[in-house]
Amino acid sequence: MAIGTHCMRATRTAAPDETAAVAARRMQAEHVGCLVVVENDRPIGVVTDRDIALHVLCDDLDPEKERVRDAMHGPVVSVRQDASLEEALKALRKASVRRLVVTDEAGKAAGVFAADDFLRLLATELGDLAEALRVQFTREAKSAGGAGGTSHA
């Protein structure tokens, strides 16, 4: 299962020299919590709303003057879009981050995969499994005529 099929494809980006205020307004307008910071069409980091709040606002810096490059996480943690889900989870754990930049074959940002995306995927898969088991148990109970115990093997 390639990670590229499970990532958010509408990648929002920021330039390293744009201001934190511009980046924050873009995140607000686009309802996202992070922007991939790109330079020469290549991802170099990620800046989150939390990064801006903790680095800029908590340090009493001027968001109209502070640059994204000073608030971002870098270097970028990424996986190629053809990487497996297992490889993506390993990269998340190893880097202790919540978001991975998913890149195409040319190394350009193709999406973002977040820990939340994995949890959503896992919940969906577990729901599908639970429904399959419910159908099986119902079928077994009907075929047994409702008498006796139901085998769950």
PyMOL commands that set and color helices and strands:
alter all, ss='L'
color gray80, all
select helices_A, chain A and resi 3-5+20-30+49-57+68-71+85-95+115-143
alter helices_A, ss='H'
color red, helices_A
select strands_A, chain A and resi 13-14+34-39+42-48+78-80+99-103+109-114
alter strands_A, ss='S'
color yellow, strands_A
deselect
rebuild
show_as cartoon
